[in-house]
């Protein structure tokens, strides 16, 4: 004896299987449709460097006037400008005097020369002077109470680890008021060396 399932039951099973097939199919499509992409960017290489300049081995060096500086007398000193950084640079020298009632510096003229390493100042009867140098930066620039670059001097190159010796000579001007003559260590003259890499 054969049994037949009612048509409605078969139809429900087939629909159920078809529905499962669609779900399985959708699941299969979902897992196989894996999209991926990779992108690489190359950045530039970054390096850092330092610009560091020293005068006589220090960021700030002090130079003293002699005990007595009379009109026409001179005083000179050597300043070693050194590149102690990790980048070659150029530098510009400047000069200025303190602005006080007894500041002798504002009545001086500056002579500055580039000299060979190991060179010393020369002693004379009217003070110390700069010897003949490799090059003259300024020959007679009046020192003022405002910081001023060496007149006509362009930026000077200085390689890493190298030193340039400068001789700085100050002469007390002949028109200096009598009240300034003979003052001992009155006021300051500041030499500044600004480096740019």
Secondary structure, 3 states (H helix, E strand, C coil): CCCCCCHHHHHHHHHHHHHHHHHHHHHHHHHHCCCCCCCCCCCCCCCCCCCCEEECCECCCCCCCCCCCCCCCEEEEEEEEEECCCCCEEEEEEEEECCCCCCHHHHEEEEEEEECCCCCCEEECCEEECCCCCEEEEEEEECCCCCEECCCCCCEEECCCCEEEEEEEEEECCCCCHHHCCCCCCCCEEEEEEEEC
